[in-house]
Amino acid sequence: MKKIVYLIIAIVCVMTGSSCSNLKFVPKDDALYTGAKVNIRGRNLTTRQRKVYKTDLQGLTRPKPNTKILGARVKLWANHIPFLKKKFAEPPVLLSSVDLEHNADVMRNHLENTGHFKARVRADTVVKRRKATAIYTARPGPQYKIKEVIFESDTSILTTKIRETIDKSLLRAGKPYNLEVIKEERRRIDAYLKERGFYFFSPDHLIIQADTTIGEHQVNLYVKLKPETPAEARLVYFIDDVYVYSNYNLSTASVDTSRQNQRFHDGFYVVDPERMHKPILFDQALQFRPKDVYNRNDHNLSLNRLITLGVFKFVKNRFEEVASPDTPKLDAYYYLTPLPRQSLRLEFTGHTKSNNLTGSQITLSWRNRNTFRAGELLTVNASIGSEFQYSGLSQAYNTYRLALDASVTWPRFVVPFFDIRVDRSPFVPRTILEGGYEIINRSQLYTLTSIKGALGYAWKESVRKEHQLYPINIQSVQPANVTELYDSAMRENPTLAKAIEKQFILGSYYVFNYNELINNTPVNAIYFNGMVDFSGNIAGMLVKEDVVTKTKNIFGAAFDQYLKGEIDFRYYRKVGLNSTLANRIITGFGYPYGNSRELPFIKQFFVGGTNSVRAFRSRSLGPGTYVVPDTTDFLPDQSGDIKLELNTEFRAKLYSVFHGALFIDAGNIWLYRDNPLKPGAKFSKDFLSELGVGMGAGLRIDVNFFVLRLDLAFPVRKPYLPKGERWVFKDIEIWDSGWRKSNLIFNLGIGYPF
């Protein structure tokens, strides 16, 4: 402990001393530039305006001073150390490199663009002990506001269309003059016109003139067409013919407009001499048909859908004006360069799971694009992997996996007897048929074999909303090679039999996902994932009960019957420049009936582990107040039919790729029905008093494409203790090795927990 204290004192001394040593790199006739200070002067400004202007103007100053870390210019000080100098150090920023007048002009221009036409900015410097600060004093003066917005008026079609947008104008009387708003108004008008056939129109054809001579610090704005606006920009264009070149080589220098071997299909022509693509592939991708009025939304929608088909490497589009005596027309051309038909990929991955299994996997994947010449994707994956459960167990029971799965994906809805179209989404809907076989071997314990098959549909309403519907979902799990070790453990703790029970799922499920996270960077965003899953409902109505076994069977096997729902809701709030408060609540409810007293094991809920309540070992919490017998040296998987979990985590950037976190987790699972082997496991009205609670801290190494997470947590509420004794704050003894061994849980994870 003393060594750590001495090390901290030494670091503080070094960083404090670096202030003087940094001046060694500054020429004698110069000074170290330490940054800019902006003062805002003016009687008519609100407190908020002063803060906004100060922040905005300070951000415009150049250059930026040397980087500070914990108040010290460590990167400048690193010039003293040879091995840090090349990759970590930065040269001193000198006063001589600061152009005060240029910065003042930039600030003045910014203020004028926000309506302060009489703004003044004065620049000066303060030098003390060879350190210099730039001082800028800004006097914005009165801000001009819009008195009236006048749109040009005449009888032309273009002007009439522009005047239709007056009610939606961004320029409003009483609002401050702002150049950025004026630019955005031009773009808004252009977007409106592009949706109504004005293909050749541009924002540059508009001019918005400002008259500041009307007095009382007011301005009139005049929205006009430039006199030099060309004739074609004033016309509404219609689509004539649509051509698709589906086997086009983008490297070809000349534009191919030949129409040899073209095929006409549903309003467009496909030029594909080798017949590599069926025209049905483009049915829902192409939005334009002959006689349609051109609009940019359909233009972009067609390109997006062609790209997301997953068949073409490059997509190029152009429109060509057609000579027409009466109606302005455009021919649309699409040039598509196919991706390679087949690909083979070898992939090595590392992962962590909610059951504290950390491991790696090797996957060999073969993909065959455009399998049946209508954009189908055939994928076959073979994988082998191993996982290690590291949760402080005296004996490690590794898990080995061998899997083979295949899927066929159609870039459209394939529904018997129906033609379903999704017209306005930029994303192509998918029909997915998949199947797989997997062997899971838990060394020295048991082996499970799993066969699955499913038919489903996936589609996105928008970039944030996604749906998955699997009307057919079949899965069978069979145990094999159960060892004597596991048999003996089951004799002492019969609840372990749940992990190796036979399972036969014959059902359907639906998932809805709403995600506001962009590039995994939360900024006051929400995430919602809802799922409904059921099995054996239809089969249960059609199949008669076996008089001997009292179960309903298919092919001699009893199938599971249940209804299940789950909601995962998250809210992220940015509370600082580099800090976020992340919150999550998960609720799940399963109703087993008929053949099932509990949900099948692979459909049950679990709590505890790397991505759950981190103060409890994987899947060891619950159900309810049930206490797991300490009769084996491996962790049993405790599962339940009902789940409630809550998580709150404060995340902050420490330095560079290093991020820290403080968190509180709470949760538990319960059974829907009594189980005499698990006393206290049934859900009751006292469920809130049965939540397990833990807290801790974590370190994350975030390099954008990869996040390594280390969390250390300990329980503060143990639901399996008697009532009145479940809060254990009084028992916390950080310095006691026995307490640390029994309570501190280390979690190693890849990616954020939520």
C-alpha positions in Angstrom: 0.0 0.0 0.0 2.9 2.4 0.9 4.4 1.8 -2.6 1.2 2.8 -4.3 1.0 6.0 -2.2 4.7 6.8 -3.0 4.0 6.2 -6.7 1.0 8.6 -6.7 3.0 11.3 -4.9 5.8 10.9 -7.5 3.4 11.2 -10.4 1.9 14.4 -8.9 5.3 15.9 -8.4 6.4 15.1 -11.9 3.2 16.5 -13.4 3.5 19.6 -11.2 7.1 20.1 -12.1 6.4 19.7 -15.8 4.9 23.2 -15.9 8.3 24.8 -15.7 10.2 22.1 -17.7 7.8 22.6 -20.6 9.2 26.2 -21.1 12.5 24.6 -22.1 11.1 24.0 -25.6 9.9 27.6 -26.0 12.3 30.1 -27.9 13.6 32.9 -25.7 11.9 35.6 -27.8 8.5 33.8 -27.8 5.9 32.5 -25.3 3.9 29.3 -24.8 0.4 29.8 -26.0 -2.1 28.6 -23.3 -5.4 29.3 -25.0 -8.0 32.0 -25.7 -10.3 33.8 -23.4 -13.4 35.5 -24.8 -15.3 38.3 -23.1 -18.7 39.3 -24.2 -19.8 42.9 -23.7 -23.2 44.4 -24.3 -26.2 45.6 -22.3 -29.0 43.9 -24.3 -27.8 40.3 -24.1 -29.3 37.7 -21.9 -27.2 35.4 -19.7 -27.9 32.5 -22.1 -26.8 34.5 -25.1 -23.6 35.4 -23.4 -22.8 31.8 -22.6 -23.7 30.6 -26.1 -21.6 33.3 -27.8 -18.7 32.8 -25.5 -18.7 29.0 -26.3 -19.2 29.5 -30.0 -16.5 32.2 -30.4 -14.0 30.4 -28.3 -14.4 27.3 -30.5 -13.5 29.4 -33.6 -10.1 30.4 -32.3 -7.0 28.8 -33.9 -4.6 27.2 -33.1 -5.6 25.1 -30.1 -3.2 25.1 -27.1 -1.3 22.0 -26.1 -3.4 19.1 -24.8 -3.9 18.9 -21.0 -4.4 15.7 -19.0 -5.5 16.1 -15.4 -4.5 19.8 -15.6 -0.9 19.1 -16.9 0.5 19.4 -20.5 1.7 15.8 -20.4 2.2 15.5 -24.2 4.4 18.6 -24.2 6.3 17.2 -21.2 6.8 13.9 -23.0 9.4 15.6 -25.2 11.8 15.0 -22.4 11.5 11.2 -22.8 13.0 9.8 -26.0 10.8 6.7 -26.4 7.6 8.8 -25.9 8.7 11.7 -28.1 7.9 10.1 -31.5 4.4 8.7 -30.9 3.0 10.5 -27.9 4.6 14.0 -27.6 3.5 17.1 -29.4 5.5 20.3 -30.1 4.8 23.5 -28.2 2.1 25.8 -29.5 3.7 29.3 -29.6 2.3 32.8 -29.4 4.0 33.6 -32.6 1.7 31.1 -34.4 -1.4 32.9 -33.3 -3.0 35.3 -35.9 -5.0 37.6 -33.6 -6.6 39.7 -36.3 -7.6 36.7 -38.4 -9.4 35.1 -35.4 -11.1 38.5 -34.6 -12.3 38.6 -38.3 -13.7 35.1 -38.1 -15.5 35.9 -34.8 -16.9 39.2 -36.3 -18.1 37.3 -39.4 -19.8 34.7 -37.2 -21.7 37.4 -35.3 -22.7 39.1 -38.5 -24.1 35.8 -39.8 -26.3 35.6 -36.7 -27.8 39.1 -37.2 -25.3 41.2 -35.3 -24.4 43.5 -38.3 -22.6 46.0 -36.1 -20.5 43.6 -34.2 -17.0 44.6 -33.1 -14.2 42.3 -31.8 -10.9 43.5 -30.3 -7.9 41.2 -29.7 -5.0 41.4 -27.3 -2.6 39.2 -25.4 -1.4 38.8 -21.8 2.1 37.4 -21.3 3.2 36.3 -17.9 6.3 34.2 -17.1 6.7 33.3 -20.8 3.1 32.0 -21.0 0.6 33.9 -23.3 -3.2 34.0 -23.3 -5.1 35.6 -26.2 -7.9 37.9 -24.9 -10.8 38.6 -27.3 -13.4 41.2 -26.4 -16.6 40.9 -28.5 -19.3 43.6 -28.6 -22.1 42.0 -30.7 -24.4 45.0 -30.7 -28.1 44.7 -31.4 -29.4 41.6 -33.2 -31.4 42.3 -36.3 -34.8 40.5 -36.5 -37.0 39.6 -39.5 -39.8 42.1 -40.0 -41.3 40.5 -43.2 -40.6 37.7 -45.7 -41.7 38.4 -49.2 -41.9 35.6 -51.8 -41.7 36.6 -55.5 -45.0 36.3 -57.2 -45.8 35.6 -60.9 -47.9 33.2 -63.0 -45.1 30.6 -63.7 -45.5 27.0 -62.5 -42.2 27.2 -60.7 -43.0 30.3 -58.7 -46.5 29.0 -57.9 -44.9 25.8 -56.5 -42.5 27.8 -54.4 -45.3 30.0 -53.0 -47.1 26.7 -51.9 -44.3 26.3 -49.3 -44.8 29.7 -47.6 -46.6 28.1 -44.6 -43.7 25.8 -44.0 -41.0 28.4 -44.4 -38.1 28.5 -41.9 -38.0 32.3 -42.2 -40.5 33.8 -39.8 -41.3 37.4 -38.8 -39.8 38.2 -35.4 -37.1 35.6 -35.6 -33.4 36.7 -35.6 -31.6 37.0 -38.9 -29.4 33.9 -39.3 -27.4 33.0 -42.5 -27.5 29.3 -41.8 -31.3 29.4 -41.6 -31.4 31.2 -44.9 -29.2 28.5 -46.5 -31.4 25.8 -45.0 -34.5 27.6 -46.4 -33.0 27.4 -49.9 -32.4 23.6 -49.4 -35.9 23.2 -48.1 -37.5 24.8 -51.2 -35.2 22.7 -53.4 -36.3 19.5 -51.7 -39.9 20.4 -52.1 -39.5 21.1 -55.8 -37.5 17.9 -56.4 -40.5 15.9 -55.1 -42.7 17.6 -57.7 -40.7 16.9 -60.9 -38.3 19.8 -61.1 -35.3 17.6 -61.8 -32.9 20.3 -62.9 -33.6 22.8 -60.2 -30.9 23.7 -57.7 -30.7 25.8 -54.4 -28.3 28.0 -56.3 -31.1 29.2 -58.5 -32.6 30.9 -55.5 -31.5 34.2 -54.0 -32.7 35.6 -50.6 -31.9 39.3 -50.4 -31.8 41.2 -47.1 -32.8 44.8 -46.7 -31.4 46.3 -43.5 -32.3 49.9 -44.2 -35.9 49.8 -42.8 -34.7 50.8 -39.3 -35.3 49.7 -35.7 -32.8 46.9 -36.2 -35.1 45.0 -38.5 -34.6 43.3 -41.8 -36.9 42.4 -44.7 -36.1 39.2 -46.7 -37.0 38.8 -50.4 -37.1 35.2 -51.8 -36.5 35.3 -55.5 -35.5 33.3 -58.5 -32.2 34.3 -60.1 -32.8 35.9 -63.5 -30.3 33.5 -65.1 -32.2 30.4 -63.9 -32.1 28.1 -67.0 -35.3 27.0 -68.8 -35.0 23.3 -67.9 -34.9 24.2 -64.2 -38.3 25.7 -64.5 -40.0 22.6 -66.0 -41.7 19.5 -64.4 -40.2 16.3 -65.9 -41.9 12.9 -66.4 -40.4 9.5 -66.6 -40.4 7.9 -70.1 -38.5 4.6 -70.1 -36.6 2.8 -67.4 -33.6 0.6 -68.3 -31.7 -1.8 -66.1 -28.2 -3.0 -67.1 -27.8 -5.8 -64.5 -24.4 -7.2 -65.6 -22.6 -3.9 -66.1 -18.8 -3.4 -65.7 -18.2 -0.1 -63.9 -14.7 0.1 -65.2 -16.0 0.5 -68.8 -15.1 4.0 -69.9 -18.1 4.7 -72.2 -21.7 4.7 -71.0 -23.5 1.7 -72.4 -26.9 2.6 -73.8 -27.3 -0.4 -76.2 -30.5 -2.2 -75.8 -29.7 -5.6 -77.3 -31.6 -8.6 -75.9 -33.6 -6.3 -73.7 -36.6 -7.8 -71.9 -39.7 -5.7 -70.9 -41.2 -6.5 -67.5 -43.8 -4.6 -65.4 -42.9 -1.2 -66.9 -39.1 -1.4 -67.2 -36.5 -3.0 -69.5 -33.8 -5.4 -68.3 -30.7 -5.6 -70.5 -29.0 -8.8 -69.5 -27.8 -10.9 -72.5 -26.5 -13.7 -70.3 -29.8 -14.0 -68.4 -28.0 -13.8 -65.0 -30.9 -12.1 -63.2 -34.7 -12.6 -63.4 -36.6 -9.4 -63.8 -38.7 -10.1 -60.7 -35.5 -9.2 -58.7 -36.2 -5.5 -59.6 -39.9 -5.4 -59.1 -39.9 -3.8 -55.7 -36.5 -2.1 -56.0 -37.4 0.2 -58.9 -39.9 2.9 -57.9 -40.2 4.7 -61.3 -42.5 3.6 -64.0 -43.4 5.3 -67.4 -45.5 8.5 -67.0 -44.5 8.9 -63.3 -43.6 12.5 -62.3 -39.9 12.5 -61.3 -39.4 12.9 -57.5 -36.2 12.6 -55.5 -37.6 10.4 -52.9 -38.3 7.6 -55.4 -35.0 8.3 -57.0 -33.1 7.7 -53.7 -35.4 4.9 -52.7 -34.6 2.9 -55.9 -30.9 3.3 -55.3 -31.1 2.3 -51.7 -33.1 -0.8 -52.5 -30.8 -1.9 -55.3 -27.8 -1.5 -53.0 -29.5 -3.4 -50.1 -30.4 -6.3 -52.4 -27.0 -7.7 -51.5 -26.3 -8.8 -55.0 -24.6 -5.8 -56.6 -21.2 -4.4 -55.7 -21.7 -1.0 -57.4 -24.9 0.8 -58.4 -24.8 3.7 -60.8 -27.7 5.8 -62.0 -28.3 8.6 -64.5 -31.2 10.4 -66.1 -31.2 11.5 -69.7 -33.5 14.2 -71.2 -35.7 12.9 -74.0 -36.5 15.1 -76.9 -40.3 15.7 -76.7 -42.3 18.4 -78.4 -44.9 18.8 -75.6 -44.0 17.0 -72.3 -40.5 17.2 -70.7 -39.3 13.6 -70.2 -36.4 11.7 -68.7 -35.2 8.2 -69.4 -33.8 6.4 -66.3 -30.8 4.2 -66.6 -29.5 1.9 -63.8 -26.0 0.3 -64.2 -25.4 -2.6 -61.8 -22.1 -4.4 -61.2 -22.7 -7.8 -59.6 -20.8 -9.0 -56.6 -18.8 -12.3 -57.0 -21.2 -15.2 -57.2 -19.5 -17.3 -54.6 -17.3 -16.4 -51.6 -15.5 -18.4 -48.9 -14.6 -16.8 -45.6 -12.7 -18.1 -42.5 -13.5 -16.2 -39.4 -12.0 -16.3 -35.9 -14.0 -14.6 -33.1 -13.7 -14.1 -29.4 -16.8 -13.7 -27.2 -18.3 -13.6 -23.7 -21.7 -14.8 -22.8 -24.2 -14.1 -20.0 -23.3 -17.4 -18.3 -19.7 -16.2 -17.9 -18.4 -18.4 -20.6 -15.5 -16.8 -22.4 -14.1 -18.4 -25.5 -13.3 -18.4 -29.2 -14.8 -19.8 -32.3 -13.6 -20.6 -35.8 -16.3 -20.4 -38.6 -15.9 -21.4 -42.2 -18.7 -19.7 -44.2 -19.6 -20.3 -47.9 -22.0 -17.9 -49.6 -23.7 -18.3 -53.0 -25.3 -15.1 -54.2 -28.1 -15.0 -56.7 -28.6 -18.7 -56.2 -31.8 -19.0 -58.2 -31.2 -15.8 -60.3 -33.6 -13.6 -58.4 -31.3 -12.3 -55.7 -31.4 -15.3 -53.3 -28.5 -15.8 -50.9 -27.5 -19.3 -49.9 -25.3 -19.5 -46.8 -23.6 -22.5 -45.2 -21.6 -22.2 -42.0 -19.5 -24.7 -40.2 -18.1 -23.7 -36.9 -16.1 -25.2 -34.0 -15.4 -23.4 -30.7 -14.6 -23.8 -27.1 -15.6 -21.8 -24.0 -14.2 -21.5 -20.5 -16.1 -20.6 -17.4 -13.8 -18.6 -15.2 -16.0 -17.6 -12.3 -13.6 -18.6 -9.6 -14.5 -22.3 -9.6 -12.2 -24.9 -8.2 -12.8 -27.1 -11.2 -13.2 -25.8 -14.8 -15.7 -27.4 -17.0 -15.0 -26.3 -20.6 -17.7 -26.3 -23.2 -17.0 -27.4 -26.8 -19.4 -26.7 -29.7 -19.6 -28.1 -33.2 -22.3 -26.7 -35.5 -23.5 -26.8 -39.1 -26.2 -24.5 -40.3 -27.6 -23.3 -43.6 -30.0 -20.6 -44.7 -31.6 -19.3 -47.9 -32.7 -15.6 -48.0 -35.0 -14.1 -50.6 -34.9 -10.3 -51.0 -38.7 -10.0 -50.9 -41.7 -11.5 -49.1 -42.4 -15.0 -50.3 -45.9 -15.9 -49.1 -48.1 -18.5 -50.8 -51.1 -17.1 -52.7 -50.2 -13.5 -51.8 -48.1 -10.7 -53.3 -47.0 -8.5 -50.4 -45.2 -5.3 -51.2 -43.4 -2.8 -49.0 -43.3 0.3 -51.1 -41.9 3.2 -49.1 -39.2 1.7 -46.9 -35.6 2.1 -48.3 -34.8 -1.4 -47.0 -35.6 -4.6 -48.9 -37.8 -7.1 -47.0 -36.4 -10.6 -46.5 -37.8 -14.1 -46.4 -35.5 -16.5 -44.5 -35.5 -20.3 -44.5 -32.9 -21.8 -42.1 -31.9 -25.0 -40.5 -29.1 -26.2 -38.3 -27.5 -29.0 -36.2 -25.4 -28.4 -33.1 -23.5 -30.5 -30.6 -22.6 -29.0 -27.3 -20.3 -31.0 -25.0 -19.8 -29.8 -21.4 -16.6 -31.6 -20.5 -17.0 -34.3 -17.8 -20.7 -33.5 -17.5 -23.0 -34.1 -20.5 -23.6 -33.6 -24.3 -26.6 -31.9 -25.9 -27.6 -32.3 -29.5 -29.9 -29.7 -31.1 -31.8 -29.6 -34.4 -33.6 -26.5 -35.5 -35.5 -25.2 -38.5 -37.4 -22.0 -39.1 -39.2 -19.9 -41.7 -39.4 -16.2 -41.1 -39.7 -12.7 -42.4 -37.6 -9.6 -41.6 -38.3 -6.1 -42.6 -37.4 -2.6 -41.6 -39.8 0.3 -41.6 -36.9 2.8 -41.2 -33.3 2.9 -40.0 -34.7 2.7 -36.4 -37.6 0.3 -36.7 -37.2 -3.4 -37.5 -39.6 -6.4 -37.4 -39.0 -10.2 -37.4 -41.8 -12.7 -37.7 -41.1 -16.4 -37.7 -44.5 -18.2 -38.2 -42.6 -21.6 -38.2 -40.0 -22.3 -35.5 -39.0 -25.9 -34.7 -36.3 -26.9 -32.3 -35.4 -30.2 -30.7 -32.8 -30.7 -27.9 -31.8 -34.2 -26.8 -29.3 -35.0 -24.0 -26.6 -37.7 -24.5 -23.6 -39.0 -22.7 -24.5 -37.8 -19.2 -21.6 -38.7 -17.0 -21.6 -40.3 -13.6 -20.3 -37.1 -12.1 -23.4 -35.2 -13.3 -25.7 -38.1 -12.3 -24.4 -38.1 -8.8 -24.8 -34.3 -8.7 -28.4 -34.6 -9.8 -29.0 -37.2 -7.1 -27.9 -34.6 -4.5 -29.6 -31.7 -6.3 -32.4 -32.9 -8.6 -32.9 -29.4 -10.0 -29.8 -29.9 -12.2 -31.9 -32.2 -14.4 -33.6 -29.2 -15.9 -30.4 -28.3 -17.9 -30.5 -31.7 -19.7 -34.2 -32.2 -20.2 -35.6 -33.1 -23.6 -37.1 -30.2 -25.4 -39.4 -30.1 -28.5 -40.5 -26.6 -29.5 -43.1 -26.3 -32.3 -44.2 -22.6 -32.4 -43.8 -19.1 -33.7 -42.3 -15.8 -32.5 -42.3 -12.1 -33.3 -39.7 -9.4 -32.4 -40.0 -5.7 -32.7 -36.9 -3.5 -32.3 -36.7 0.3 -32.0 -33.2 1.7 -31.8 -32.1 5.3 -31.6 -28.5 4.5 -31.1 -26.3 5.8 -33.9 -22.8 4.4 -34.3 -23.2 3.0 -30.8 -22.9 6.6 -29.4 -25.8 7.3 -27.1 -27.0 10.9 -27.0 -30.3 11.0 -25.1 -31.5 7.9 -27.0 -33.8 5.0 -26.2 -33.7 1.4 -27.2 -36.7 -1.0 -27.2 -36.9 -4.7 -28.0 -40.1 -6.6 -27.5 -40.7 -10.3 -28.2 -43.7 -12.6 -28.2 -43.0 -16.3 -28.4 -45.3 -19.3 -28.2 -45.2 -23.0 -28.8 -47.7 -25.9 -29.1 -50.7 -23.7 -29.4 -52.1 -24.8 -32.8 -50.7 -28.3 -32.4 -52.3 -28.6 -29.0 -55.7 -27.9 -30.5 -55.2 -30.5 -33.3 -53.6 -33.3 -31.3 -55.4 -35.5 -28.9 -54.0 -36.3 -25.4 -52.3 -39.7 -24.9 -54.5 -41.6 -22.4 -51.4 -43.2 -20.8 -48.9 -40.4 -20.6 -51.5 -37.6 -20.3 -49.5 -35.6 -22.8 -50.0 -34.5 -26.4 -47.4 -36.0 -28.8 -46.2 -35.6 -32.3 -44.1 -38.4 -33.8 -44.2 -40.0 -30.4 -42.6 -37.0 -28.7 -44.3 -34.6 -26.3 -44.0 -31.0 -27.5 -43.6 -28.0 -25.2 -46.6 -25.7 -24.7 -46.2 -22.1 -23.5 -46.7 -18.4 -24.1 -43.8 -16.1 -23.5 -43.2 -12.3 -23.7 -40.1 -10.2 -23.0 -39.4 -6.4 -23.1 -35.9 -4.9 -23.0 -36.1 -1.1 -22.6 -33.0 1.2 -22.3 -32.6 4.9 -21.9 -29.3 6.7 -22.5 -28.7 10.3 -21.4 -25.6 12.3 -22.1 -24.8 14.1 -18.8 -21.4 15.5 -19.9 -19.1 16.0 -22.8 -17.7 12.5 -22.4 -20.1 10.9 -20.0 -23.4 9.0 -20.3 -25.9 7.6 -17.9 -27.2 4.3 -19.2 -30.3 2.6 -17.8 -32.0 -0.7 -18.6 -35.1 -2.6 -17.5 -35.9 -6.1 -18.6 -39.2 -7.8 -17.9 -40.2 -11.3 -19.0 -43.2 -13.5 -18.4 -43.7 -17.1 -19.4 -46.9 -19.1 -19.0 -46.4 -22.8 -19.3 -49.5 -25.0 -19.8 -50.6 -28.4 -21.1 -47.5 -30.5 -21.6 -45.3 -28.1 -19.7 -45.1 -27.2 -16.0 -42.2 -24.8 -16.7 -40.9 -23.2 -19.8 -38.3 -25.4 -21.7 -34.8 -24.7 -20.4 -33.6 -23.0 -23.6 -36.6 -20.6 -23.4 -36.3 -19.8 -19.7 -34.9 -16.6 -18.1 -31.6 -16.3 -16.3 -30.1 -13.6 -14.0 -26.5 -13.1 -12.9 -23.3 -12.9 -14.9 -21.3 -10.6 -17.2 -24.2 -8.9 -18.9 -26.7 -9.1 -16.1 -26.5 -8.6 -12.3 -22.8 -8.6 -12.2 -22.4 -9.0 -8.4 -23.7 -12.6 -8.7 -22.0 -15.4 -10.6 -23.5 -16.5 -13.9 -27.1 -17.8 -13.6 -26.7 -18.3 -9.9 -29.3 -15.8 -8.7 -32.8 -17.1 -7.9 -35.3 -18.3 -8.6 -37.0 -16.2 -5.9 -35.4 -16.9 -2.5 -34.3 -20.4 -3.4 -30.8 -21.2 -2.2 -28.6 -23.3 -4.6 -27.2 -26.3 -2.6 -23.5 -26.1 -2.4 -23.0 -29.8 -3.3 -20.9 -29.5 -6.5 -17.9 -27.7 -7.6 -19.5 -26.3 -10.8 -22.2 -23.7 -11.2 -25.7 -25.0 -11.9 -27.9 -23.0 -14.3 -30.8 -21.6 -12.3 -33.7 -20.7 -14.6 -37.2 -19.2 -14.2 -40.4 -18.4 -16.0 -40.6 -14.8 -14.9 -37.8 -12.1 -14.9 -37.3 -8.6 -13.6 -33.9 -6.9 -14.1 -32.9 -3.2 -13.6 -29.5 -1.7 -14.4 -28.0 1.8 -14.1 -24.5 2.6 -15.2 -22.6 5.9 -15.3 -20.0 5.8 -18.1 -17.2 8.3 -18.5 -14.2 8.7 -20.7 -11.0 8.7 -18.7 -8.3 9.1 -21.3 -7.8 8.1 -24.9 -9.3 4.7 -25.3 -9.8 4.1 -21.6 -13.3 4.5 -20.1 -14.6 4.0 -16.6 -18.0 3.0 -15.2 -19.9 2.9 -11.9 -23.0 0.7 -11.8 -25.8 -0.7 -9.8 -27.7 -3.9 -10.9 -30.8 -5.5 -9.5 -32.9 -8.4 -10.5 -34.2 -11.9 -10.0 -36.2 -14.7 -11.7 -39.2 -16.7 -10.4 -41.2 -19.8 -11.4 -44.8 -19.5 -12.5 -45.8 -22.7 -10.5 -44.5 -24.2 -7.3 -41.7 -26.6 -7.6 -41.2 -28.7 -4.4 -37.5 -29.1 -5.3 -37.1 -25.3 -5.3 -38.8 -23.8 -2.2 -39.3 -20.1 -2.4 -39.0 -20.0 -6.2 -42.6 -19.2 -7.0 -43.6 -15.6 -8.0 -45.6 -13.8 -5.3 -46.7 -10.3 -4.3 -43.5 -10.0 -2.4 -41.3 -10.1 -5.5 -39.8 -6.6 -5.0 -38.4 -7.7 -1.6 -36.7 -10.7 -3.4 -34.6 -8.7 -5.8 -30.8 -9.2 -5.6 -28.8 -6.0 -5.7 -25.1 -5.4 -6.5 -22.8 -2.6 -7.3 -19.4 -2.1 -8.7 -17.0 -0.3 -11.0 -15.5 -1.1 -14.3 -12.7 -0.3 -16.8 -13.3 -0.4 -20.6 -10.8 -0.3 -23.4 -12.8 1.1 -26.4 -11.1 1.1 -29.7 -14.3 1.7 -31.7 -14.5 -1.7 -33.4 -13.6 -3.6 -30.2 -14.4 -3.1 -26.5 -12.7 -5.0 -23.8 -14.6 -4.7 -20.5 -13.4 -5.5 -17.0 -16.0 -5.1 -14.2 -15.6 -5.7 -10.5 -18.8 -6.0 -8.4 -20.1 -7.1 -5.0 -23.6 -7.9 -3.6 -25.3 -5.5 -1.3 -28.6 -7.4 -1.1 -28.9 -11.2 -1.1 -32.5 -12.4 -1.6 -31.8 -15.9 -0.3 -31.1 -14.6 3.2 -34.0 -14.4 5.8 -36.3 -11.4 5.7 -34.7 -8.4 7.5 -31.2 -9.6 6.9 -31.0 -9.3 3.1 -29.3 -5.9 3.0 -25.6 -6.7 3.7 -24.0 -3.2 3.8 -22.9 -3.8 7.4 -21.0 -7.0 6.3 -18.9 -5.3 3.7 -15.2 -5.7 4.7 -13.1 -4.6 1.7 -9.8 -5.2 3.5 -10.8 -8.7 4.6 -9.5 -11.4 2.3 -12.3 -13.8 3.3 -15.0 -11.3 2.4 -13.3 -10.5 -0.9 -13.1 -14.2 -1.8 -16.8 -14.8 -1.1 -18.2 -11.6 -2.5 -16.1 -9.9 -5.1 -17.0 -11.0 -8.6 -14.7 -10.3 -11.5 -16.4 -10.0 -14.9 -14.5 -10.1 -18.2 -16.6 -9.1 -21.2 -16.4 -8.1 -24.8 -18.6 -5.2 -25.7 -20.8 -3.1 -23.4 -23.3 -5.0 -21.1 -26.1 -2.9 -22.6 
